Amino acid sequence: KVKLMNRNFFIILALVITLVITISLTKSKDEVKIYKVAFVSLSKVDDNTFNGFKTKMESYGWKEGENIEYIVPGAAQVSEKLKPIVKSVIEKKPDLILVSSTPATQEVKRAVKGLNIPVVFCPVNDPVSSNIVINQNAPEGNITGIRLPTGDSKRFEWLHTISPNIKNVLIPYSKNDESAIASRDAIREVAKSLNITLIEKAFLETMTIEQFFEQCPKCSDAIFLPRDSRIEARIKNFVKYSIDNKLPLSVPSYQQVQEGALFTYGFIHEQLGKQSARMADRILRGVNPEDLPVKYGNAYLVINKKTAKQINISFSDSVIRNAKLIIE
């Protein structure tokens, strides 16, 4: 009888332990926090940045639907739509905001003031001159991120190498855009040293793209797009214009060369997105944004042979050797 009682006791004890463990595991599973990360962008090309970000985040263990949720309202396309988009994103109380382009980052920074929402920008051209951060090495507040590589002057040199006979280069830009101003400032000295005249033409918010092209000087030998998200959002228009007029088109990013521009010495959106994921991962795990210095992206020479043929340009052996990617 005593043996039977002991046996029953151990059976009951085993059942109780099993029940406790089951309840504990179920509770732990139910309590897994799903972090919310919002993505704010101005241009659809920045979707490539987000794709790189998501891919890298998954490699860090962030599985969509399991421990992370993405809030993606879609590209604003025009700056006037940024404010309501950012407002709607903040209302969903994200744990972090990833934001692309200088205008979008400036809007997000204004909107999160006084709120405890970390922000990672990816990319902006110059976060200091655009008043996003004061100190890149120790960004104040709750914002840090990836800035574009300092390659505009080098890109302009590549334009001259690819098309050495150019004398007048059209620079379309958005008035009062800090990124565009920084780009233009970066190339003025190198243009002067190469004896090339810059034709700076403002694209006004009230203009249609057709009106802009009608007013463009006809003496241009090439087009150099600055780091200006409003201009870059119209990349298809600039590609068509450049091919129709047989003009070399230099652009800031690889994706725009895929769209048909002649070349870039610039960034690849997916790679920048992957860089920003490392920052986001650390922030979501408890690191303060102010402890993460702003990082530079990498620059690559990318050329488009199909476009070169359309505008009657041949790449030299030196250009081909130096190209990281060649679009046939």
N, C-alpha and C positions, 0 to 999 in steps of 0.2 A: 504493500500500500504506500509505504514511504517512497519507494522507487517510482511508483506511478505518479505521486504528487510532484516529485522532483522533475520527472520527465515533462509533466504538464506545465510546470513553472518555466522550464527552459524553452518550451514551445511558445508559450505566451510571451516570454521575454524577447524571443527572436522575432515574433510578429510585431511587437511594439517597436523594436529597433528598426525593422523594415519600414513600418508605417512612418516613423519619425524621419527617416532618411528620405522617403518618397515625398513627404510634405515639404521637407527642407529643399530638396532639389526642385520641386515644382515652384516653390516660393522664390528661389534664386532665379529660376528661368523667367518668372513673371516680373521680377524686379530689374531685369537687364534694361538699362536706359538706352533709348533710341535717340541719338544726337541728331539735331536738325541743322543742316548746313544749307544756306541759301546762296544762290549764284546770281549776281546782278551784272549785266553787260549792256553796252551801247550798240555794238555791232554783232551781226550773226557770225562773223569770222571767229569771234571769241568762243563760239561753241567748241572749237577745236581745243582751246585752252582747257575748257571744262572736261572734255573727254580725256585729255591727258591727266588731269587732276583725279578724276574718278578711277581711272586705271591704276594709278599709283596708290591711291587711298585703299583700294582693294588689296593691294600687295602688303599694306600695313595692317590688314585684318579688319578693315571697315567694310562690312557687307551690307549692301542696300537691302532694307527690309528686315534686317536682323538687329543691327546696332547703329545704323545711320539712315537718315531720310534726307533726300535732297529737295529743296524748294527752288524750282527753276521757272520763273515767270516768262522767260523769253527775252530776246534782245529788244531794247527800247527803240532802236533804229534812229530816233531823233532825240535830242537832249531834252525837249519839252516833256517827254514821257517818263523821264527818269524819276522825277519826284513822286508821282503816284505809285510807280512800281516799287520804289524803295519803301514807301509808306506801307504798302500792302505786305511786303516781305517782313518788316519789323513787327507788324501786328501778329505774325505767326510765331514770334518769339524764338528766333533761331539761336543756336548755341555758337554759331560762327557765320560770318558773311564773307564769301569769296567774291571779289569784284574786279572786273576788267575795264581798263581805259581810265585815263585821267579824269574826264568829266564825271564818269560814274562814281569813281572813288571820292571825288570832292563832294558829290551829293550824299553818298553814304556816310562820309565823315560828319557832315552837317547833321544828318538825321539821327546818328547814334550818340551824339553829344549828350553826356549825362546818363547814358544807358550802359550797362555792363555787357556789351556785345563785342567780342573780339572781331577784328576785321583783317583779312589778308588780301592785299591788292596784287593783281597779276594780269598784265603788267601795267606800269605807268612809265612815262618817259623819264621824268625827273621829279621825284617826290618832294625834293626840297624847294625848288623854284615854284612848284605848284602848290606850296603850303600844305602838303599832306603830312609831312614830318619835318621837324627842325633838324634832327640829328639822325643820320642814317645808321650809325653804329649803335645808337641807343635810342630807338624810336620811342617818343613819349606817348603816353596814353595807351590806347588799346588797339593800335594799328601798326602793322608791318607788312612786308611783302617782297615782291620781285620787281625790280626796275629793269628797263631795257638796257642792253649792252651799249656802251658808248662807241657806236660804230658809224654814225652818220657821215662824219668826215671821210672815213675809210670807204664808205659806200659811194661817196661822190668821186673819190679817186678811182674806184672801179668803173664808174660810169665813163670817166675820161679814158681809162685803159681800154674799155670795150668799144668806145666810139671816140677815138682821139681827135676827130675833126670838129667836134661840137664847139660852138662859140656862145650860144645863148640857151639857157636852161630855164624852163618854166617851173616855178615853185607855187602850186596852188595851196592855199591855207585858209583855215577858219580864223576870222578876226578875233583877237583876244584869247586865243587858245594857247595856253602855256606850253604844251608839248610842241606845237607847231613853231612857236617862237624859239624854243630851245633848239629845235632841229635846224632852223634857219641860221641861228647864231653859230651853230657848230660848223656849218659849211661855208660861211662867208669868207673866212680866211683862206681855206683851201681853194675856193673858186677864184679868189683874187690871185693866188700863186700860180694857178693854171691859166690865167688870163681868160676866164670864162665869166660872162655877164649873167647874173641872176635876174630873172624876170619874175618878181613876186606879185602874185595876183590873189586878192582876197575873194573867198567864196562866202557871200553873205547869206544869212538865213532866209532872206526874202527872195533870193534867186532860185530859179530852177537850174538844173544842170545844163540844160540846153542854152539858157541865157548866159551862163558862165562861159561855155565854150565859144559862143558867138562873140564874146568880148575879149577872148584870149588873143594876145598878139600872134600874128602869123609868122613871126621871125624865129620862133623857137626851134631849136635843133633836137631837144630832148625834154623829157618831163621827169622831175624828181619829186616824188610824194614825200612830204615830211611825216613825222610821227603825229598824226592828227586823225583821231578816230572818226570825226565827222567826214573828212575827206575820204578816208579808207573805206567807209561804209558805201561809197559810190565807186568801188573799184571796177565794177563791170563797165561803167560808163567811161572811165579813164582808159581801160584796156581797149575798148572799141575805138575811142578817139585816137589813141596812140597808133593802133594798127592801121586805121583808115588814113592817117596822115604820115605813116612810115616814120614814127618817132620812137626812139628808145625810151622805155618807161622803167624807171628805177623805183622800187617799192620797199617798205620796211620789213615785210615778212614773207616767209616761204609760201604760205597759203595763197598770197596774192600773185605769186609767180605761177602757181597751179591754175589760177584764174586766167592767166594769159599775159601777165606783165613779163618784161624781158628778163629781169634779174633782181636779186636782192643780195645785199650783204647784211643780213639781219637775223631775226629770231625765228624760231619754229614754235608755234603756239603750243603744240602738245608737250614739247620739252619744258617750256615755262610752266605749264600746268603741273607737270610732275615735280618741278622744283617747289612750287607752292604747296603741294600736298604734304611735303615733309614738314613745312611750317604748321600747316593745319593739324596734322597728326600730333605734333608736340603740344600745340595749344589745347586740343581736346583732351590730352592726357595730363593737363595741369600747368604747363609752362606759360608764363606771362608773355604776351606779345612784345612788351618792352625789353625782354631779355633775348629777343631774336633780331639781330641786325638785319637791315634790308640787304638783300642779295642781288647781284647782277646776273642777268641771263647771259647766254652765250650767243655769239654771232657766227653765221655760216654764209658762204657764197653759194647761191643757188641760181642756175641759169635755165632758160627755156629755149631749146633749140628750134622748136616749132615756130615760136613767135619770131625768133631771129630770122628764120627763112621768110616769113611773111613780110618783114620790114627790110629785107635785103641786107642783113648784117651777118658777118661770119665771126665766130669766136676764135680767138687765137689759141694756140696750143697751151700757152701759159694760163689763160683763163680757164680752159678745160681742166688742166692739171690741178688748179686751185679750187675747183668747184667741189663742194661737199655733196651736192645733189644736182643731177642733170635731168631735166624734163624733156623727153624726146617728142 
